Amino acid sequence: RIRHLPVVEGQKLLGIVTDRDVKRATPSVLSGIDKNEYDNLLLTTKVDQLMTREPITVLRNSPLKRAVEIFISRRVGALPVVDGDLLVGILTDIDILRVAHDLLPD
């Protein structure tokens, strides 16, 4: 159920890996690769080979509207929340939908 993982060194944000990144890097079972090769590829591929470096971020004190504008204009599913270059959280499209849901009348 996790679709976005920030990549950090300590608290310093290095990048982000998404479920799409993992799917793109995983060989298709239809490619004819055998189980040992498949398992070996998964064991030897490093996160930094998949991650998006310097992801789009939002500052912890940014207005929520600014974050929503980024979601819309950049079509991202998650925004790491930073204070300088330190990760303090992650805001996802689902988080935004929860806020919208709570604001809508029954």
Secondary structure, DSSP 8 states (H G I E B T S, - for coil): ---EEEEEETTEEEEEEEHHHHHHHS--GGGT--HHHHHHHHHH--HHHHSEES---EETTS-HHHHHHHHHHH--SEEEEEETTEEEEEEEHHHHHHHHHHHS--
